Amino acid sequence: MHPNALYRNDDRALHEALIEEVGFGMVFAQTPDGPRVAHTPIVSTGDGAVQFHLARGNALTRYLVGQEALVVINGPDAYVTPRWYADANTVPTWDYVALELQGPVRKMGEEGLLAMLDAIAERHEERIAGEAWTRAQVDPAKIAALVNGIVGFEMEVRAWRPTFKLSQNKPAEDRAAIAEALEAQGSPALATLMRTLAP
């Protein structure tokens, strides 16, 4: 989390929306071999926990249960040039959105794992035109073999550490100019957040 309190945001609904929209993150934990990270789809349970799965052979899989882990979900980000400020006598920066979640991890049972996998597929299939894919279209033996190769985890989130760095330290005129420039440069999501969260 960024140390500047200007960039903090306590809107839990917004945090949940970020998890829902992005749907992918990184899981960090300490292992006897040193710190490790895994990249995985992330699902919020809506009641203070997040779920994810890792390959059974992943370096983190055998160490996560009972450990504290850190999950990071990255939202939109972009380089900001001083050329977009009224007073260009400054340095470049980077605006971004990120959410850090920390808490203890437990292993999920097979039923929970399958429900999570179905939820991930359903959420993303609805964003794609055409008939949605479902697990029912696959031979159950193949599903069983694939599920045997992964492990599901649930992390109870005890700390939510959001950073919404959207040039809040700049005057309103600069923020408006940055948002317009970001949109023109192909970063409409960040521009929209800038306009709505840091007007």
Secondary structure as UniProt FT lines:
FT   HELIX           5..7
FT   HELIX           12..22
FT   STRAND          24..31
FT   TURN            32..33
FT   STRAND          34..41
FT   STRAND          43..44
FT   STRAND          49..55
FT   TURN            56..57
FT   TURN            59..63
FT   TURN            65..66
FT   STRAND          68..80
FT   HELIX           82..84
FT   STRAND          93..107
FT   HELIX           110..125
FT   TURN            126..127
FT   HELIX           135..137
FT   HELIX           140..147
FT   TURN            148..149
FT   STRAND          150..156
FT   STRAND          159..165
FT   TURN            168..169
FT   HELIX           172..184
FT   TURN            185..186
FT   HELIX           188..197
//
